[in-house]
Amino acid sequence: MPVLTEEARSIPLPRMHRVRQTFDAPQLADAAAAVSAELAKPAIRSLVAPGARVAVAIGSRGIRHIDRIARSLVDGLKALGAKPFIVPAMGSHGGATADGQRDLLARYGVSEAALGVPVMSSMATTVIAETAGGVPIHFSSEALAADLVVPLARVKPHTDFRGRVESGLCKMLAIGLAKHAGCSRLHREGFPKFGELLPEVAARVLERTKVGFGIAIVENAYDETAHVEAVPATDFLRRDAELLVMAKRLMARIMLPAIDVLVVEQIGKDISGAGMDPNIMGRTVKGPLQGYDGPEIKRIVVLGLTEATHGNAIGLGAADFTVEAVVGEIDREATYANSIAAGYPESGRIPIALADEAETIRAALGCTPGVDLARPRVVRIRNTLDLSTIEVSEALLDDVRREPRLAIEG
């Protein structure tokens, strides 16, 4: 029997129009050169002793120009007489295996062949302390054995909690360098506690390890580098919080008041740690995102996975509908490992999957409360990271014309 009723199958799909969104977007001309300039600062140079083994911690996020930024950092450390090596700092990502994490970095152009330094990928951790509540704090054994630790992290709003520090240098210390064991243990405490837990864990890590400084990156709404800063370890908590304010101000958004159905062409780990960014949709796999001030979105449809996510479909559970082709692309092992380690099995759930895009969108429209089927408010985006050009249905054109930062292109 057909999934949709005859009435639902006859729902007309709306005519779509291409719309350009214009954001305030400061941008550095050369992110790699900015890293070199930061390393030249006397306060940073003094932290690197000649001959020191330096663990450069790099995560799994799709940071723009990460290969060039990493090479600039490694070359700068070498110029100071240090012996840098790379440590994957990505919690449970990469299938929660040493080879998987090494391979994930290599896909970003961060490899021994590309950078000329070893990639020391191991899931081994050492418990270095406990929180006040008795939660053990894990830290990469490879990084712990180094003379100096230098994390490289992008500062941005987190996808699942709100706090004075969210994604950034502190999270890299608390989650990324905690590997699978420590990441899983902290996530068992639940995201509602992370606003206080992350700063506490980061502070303990800074007390018990040889973190010297970190490279903090802030990106603009077009996914380009807006700011690069070498932050001494003593300033991690303060600067992480201050740079988070900058990142929130520069973040892209959909500049419309209300959407019946949001169609997302692709989700993936290279787009967001949550597959698709709840800061854009206002929805996590557990429900509404605290503090969200974007458009109300009633239904979400996902049409594909990015190639770079390699089958990790975490976040698909936040959608209402998908297509059968997506289900066939899922690497369940990678998705399940990531979902369980994060403490959110909902992330790996599969929504209703239908034959094709048209059937899926009709199904979403047909079960959206209050929708005007003759004039539905539909928005289509490539992904939650690329919002410079979107498509909107005709019912939204008046809203587009009222917003000076939006322009109809075709």
ZAMARGU-4260 file (C-alpha; in steps of 0.2 Angstrom, whole numbers, plus 5000, padded with zeros to 4 digits):
<rodrens>
0) 5000/5000/5000 | 5006/5018/4997 | 5013/5027/5012 | 5005/5043/5007 | 4986/5046/5004
5) 4980/5051/4987 | 4977/5068/4994 | 4995/5070/5001 | 5002/5064/4985 | 4993/5078/4976
10) 5000/5092/4987 | 5008/5104/4975 | 5026/5108/4978 | 5029/5127/4979 | 5039/5137/4966
15) 5056/5141/4974 | 5066/5157/4972 | 5085/5159/4975 | 5089/5172/4989 | 5106/5179/4994
20) 5109/5183/5013 | 5122/5196/5017 | 5131/5195/5033 | 5144/5206/5043 | 5159/5196/5039
25) 5177/5202/5044 | 5190/5190/5036 | 5209/5188/5037 | 5218/5188/5021 | 5229/5174/5026
30) 5225/5163/5040 | 5242/5154/5040 | 5252/5171/5040 | 5241/5176/5055 | 5247/5160/5064
35) 5265/5164/5061 | 5263/5182/5067 | 5255/5175/5083 | 5269/5164/5086 | 5281/5178/5084
40) 5274/5187/5100 | 5287/5187/5114 | 5275/5180/5126 | 5272/5165/5115 | 5290/5162/5110
45) 5295/5162/5128 | 5284/5147/5131 | 5293/5136/5118 | 5310/5128/5124 | 5322/5123/5111
50) 5322/5104/5109 | 5305/5102/5117 | 5293/5089/5111 | 5277/5098/5108 | 5260/5089/5106
55) 5249/5099/5094 | 5231/5094/5097 | 5220/5095/5082 | 5201/5090/5082 | 5189/5083/5069
60) 5179/5099/5065 | 5180/5105/5047 | 5190/5121/5051 | 5193/5131/5035 | 5211/5130/5029
65) 5215/5118/5043 | 5229/5110/5033 | 5238/5127/5030 | 5235/5133/5048 | 5242/5117/5055
70) 5257/5118/5044 | 5260/5136/5049 | 5259/5131/5067 | 5271/5116/5065 | 5283/5125/5055
75) 5283/5140/5067 | 5287/5128/5082 | 5301/5120/5072 | 5308/5137/5069 | 5308/5140/5088
80) 5319/5124/5089 | 5304/5113/5095 | 5300/5095/5090 | 5281/5095/5086 | 5270/5081/5083
85) 5251/5079/5080 | 5239/5072/5093 | 5221/5069/5087 | 5210/5078/5099 | 5192/5072/5095
90) 5185/5062/5109 | 5175/5048/5101 | 5175/5054/5083 | 5184/5044/5069 | 5175/5028/5075
95) 5183/5030/5092 | 5199/5021/5085 | 5217/5027/5083 | 5217/5022/5065 | 5200/5031/5062
100) 5206/5047/5070 | 5222/5047/5060 | 5213/5044/5044 | 5200/5058/5048 | 5214/5071/5051
105) 5222/5065/5034 | 5206/5068/5025 | 5208/5087/5031 | 5226/5087/5024 | 5234/5085/5042
110) 5246/5070/5040 | 5264/5065/5042 | 5267/5066/5024 | 5259/5083/5022 | 5266/5091/5038
115) 5282/5082/5040 | 5279/5078/5058 | 5273/5062/5066 | 5254/5059/5070 | 5254/5050/5087
120) 5236/5043/5086 | 5232/5033/5102 | 5216/5031/5112 | 5226/5028/5128 | 5222/5040/5142
125) 5228/5044/5160 | 5216/5050/5174 | 5225/5065/5180 | 5212/5072/5192 | 5194/5072/5198
130) 5180/5085/5198 | 5173/5091/5214 | 5159/5079/5211 | 5171/5064/5209 | 5170/5063/5190
135) 5187/5056/5183 | 5196/5068/5171 | 5205/5058/5157 | 5219/5066/5146 | 5228/5059/5131
140) 5243/5049/5137 | 5253/5054/5121 | 5250/5073/5125 | 5253/5070/5144 | 5271/5064/5139
145) 5275/5079/5129 | 5285/5094/5136 | 5272/5106/5129 | 5254/5104/5123 | 5247/5116/5111
150) 5228/5114/5106 | 5221/5121/5090 | 5203/5125/5091 | 5189/5134/5083 | 5178/5144/5095
155) 5160/5144/5092 | 5143/5141/5100 | 5140/5123/5105 | 5126/5113/5097 | 5118/5106/5113
160) 5121/5118/5128 | 5124/5136/5134 | 5138/5142/5145 | 5151/5155/5147 | 5163/5144/5137
165) 5156/5132/5124 | 5166/5125/5109 | 5184/5131/5109 | 5200/5129/5118 | 5193/5123/5135
170) 5182/5110/5126 | 5197/5103/5117 | 5206/5100/5134 | 5190/5093/5142 | 5183/5083/5128
175) 5195/5081/5113 | 5210/5077/5123 | 5200/5065/5134 | 5198/5053/5120 | 5184/5041/5119
180) 5186/5035/5138 | 5185/5053/5145 | 5173/5060/5132 | 5161/5046/5136 | 5162/5048/5155
185) 5159/5067/5154 | 5144/5065/5143 | 5136/5054/5155 | 5134/5069/5166 | 5123/5076/5153
190) 5123/5093/5143 | 5113/5102/5156 | 5129/5101/5167 | 5141/5106/5154 | 5140/5125/5157
195) 5149/5122/5174 | 5157/5106/5170 | 5168/5111/5155 | 5176/5126/5164 | 5180/5115/5179
200) 5188/5101/5170 | 5198/5113/5159 | 5204/5122/5174 | 5210/5105/5182 | 5218/5100/5166
205) 5228/5117/5165 | 5234/5114/5183 | 5240/5096/5180 | 5247/5096/5162 | 5260/5106/5152
210) 5248/5116/5141 | 5258/5131/5136 | 5246/5140/5124 | 5233/5137/5111 | 5228/5144/5094
215) 5210/5150/5094 | 5201/5152/5078 | 5185/5162/5075 | 5176/5160/5058 | 5163/5172/5050
220) 5146/5168/5043 | 5154/5162/5026 | 5165/5149/5035 | 5181/5160/5032 | 5194/5164/5045
225) 5189/5180/5054 | 5201/5180/5069 | 5217/5170/5074 | 5225/5172/5091 | 5238/5163/5101
230) 5231/5162/5119 | 5242/5158/5134 | 5236/5144/5145 | 5233/5156/5159 | 5220/5165/5148
235) 5211/5151/5141 | 5195/5153/5152 | 5194/5172/5149 | 5198/5172/5131 | 5187/5157/5127
240) 5172/5167/5134 | 5176/5183/5125 | 5179/5175/5108 | 5163/5165/5110 | 5154/5182/5111
245) 5163/5187/5094 | 5158/5170/5086 | 5140/5172/5091 | 5139/5189/5083 | 5147/5183/5067
250) 5137/5167/5065 | 5126/5164/5050 | 5107/5162/5052 | 5092/5161/5042 | 5084/5179/5041
255) 5066/5174/5040 | 5053/5174/5054 | 5044/5157/5052 | 5046/5141/5041 | 5034/5127/5038
260) 5047/5115/5031 | 5066/5117/5031 | 5074/5106/5017 | 5093/5102/5021 | 5102/5095/5006
265) 5117/5088/5017 | 5122/5085/5035 | 5139/5078/5041 | 5152/5079/5054 | 5162/5091/5043
270) 5147/5103/5044 | 5144/5102/5063 | 5148/5091/5077 | 5129/5088/5078 | 5128/5084/5059
275) 5117/5100/5056 | 5119/5114/5068 | 5105/5117/5081 | 5110/5135/5082 | 5103/5137/5065
280) 5087/5126/5067 | 5083/5130/5085 | 5081/5111/5088 | 5092/5098/5096 | 5089/5079/5096
285) 5082/5082/5113 | 5070/5096/5109 | 5071/5115/5108 | 5088/5124/5109 | 5089/5135/5124
290) 5092/5154/5120 | 5088/5151/5101 | 5081/5167/5093 | 5080/5162/5075 | 5064/5157/5064
295) 5052/5145/5070 | 5054/5129/5060 | 5040/5116/5061 | 5047/5102/5050 | 5065/5097/5044
300) 5069/5086/5029 | 5087/5079/5026 | 5091/5074/5009 | 5109/5068/5010 | 5125/5065/5019
305) 5142/5074/5015 | 5156/5064/5007 | 5167/5070/5021 | 5156/5063/5035 | 5160/5045/5028
310) 5143/5038/5034 | 5143/5046/5051 | 5125/5051/5051 | 5124/5058/5069 | 5111/5072/5070
315) 5099/5063/5058 | 5088/5060/5073 | 5084/5078/5074 | 5075/5078/5057 | 5057/5073/5054
320) 5060/5065/5037 | 5074/5059/5026 | 5075/5049/5009 | 5079/5030/5008 | 5096/5034/4999
325) 5102/5042/5015 | 5098/5027/5026 | 5109/5016/5013 | 5124/5028/5016 | 5124/5026/5035
330) 5140/5019/5043 | 5131/5012/5059 | 5147/5008/5068 | 5153/5026/5067 | 5136/5034/5070
335) 5132/5023/5085 | 5149/5025/5093 | 5148/5044/5092 | 5130/5044/5098 | 5133/5033/5113
340) 5149/5042/5118 | 5140/5059/5117 | 5126/5052/5128 | 5113/5055/5115 | 5106/5039/5107
345) 5093/5050/5099 | 5107/5057/5088 | 5108/5041/5078 | 5090/5037/5076 | 5083/5036/5058
350) 5067/5047/5055 | 5054/5042/5042 | 5063/5038/5026 | 5053/5039/5010 | 5057/5035/4992
355) 5063/5052/4985 | 5063/5071/4988 | 5046/5075/4981 | 5037/5062/4992 | 5047/5067/5007
360) 5043/5086/5006 | 5024/5082/5002 | 5024/5071/5018 | 5032/5085/5028 | 5019/5097/5022
365) 5005/5086/5024 | 5008/5084/5043 | 5013/5101/5047 | 5001/5109/5059 | 4993/5126/5052
370) 5001/5125/5035 | 4993/5133/5020 | 4995/5120/5007 | 4992/5133/4993 | 5006/5144/5000
375) 5018/5134/5011 | 5033/5142/5019 | 5047/5131/5013 | 5066/5135/5014 | 5080/5124/5006
380) 5098/5126/5011 | 5114/5117/5006 | 5119/5114/5024 | 5119/5123/5040 | 5136/5130/5037
385) 5133/5137/5020 | 5119/5150/5021 | 5124/5163/5010 | 5112/5157/4996 | 5096/5149/5001
390) 5080/5145/4991 | 5063/5151/4998 | 5045/5147/4992 | 5034/5161/4985 | 5025/5163/5002
395) 5041/5170/5009 | 5045/5183/4996 | 5036/5197/5006 | 5047/5193/5021 | 5062/5193/5010
400) 5058/5210/5003 | 5056/5217/5021 | 5073/5212/5026 | 5087/5223/5018 | 5100/5210/5020
405) 5091/5198/5009 | 5090/5199/4990 | 5080/5189/4977 | 5092/5182/4964 | 5081/5171/4953
</rodrens>
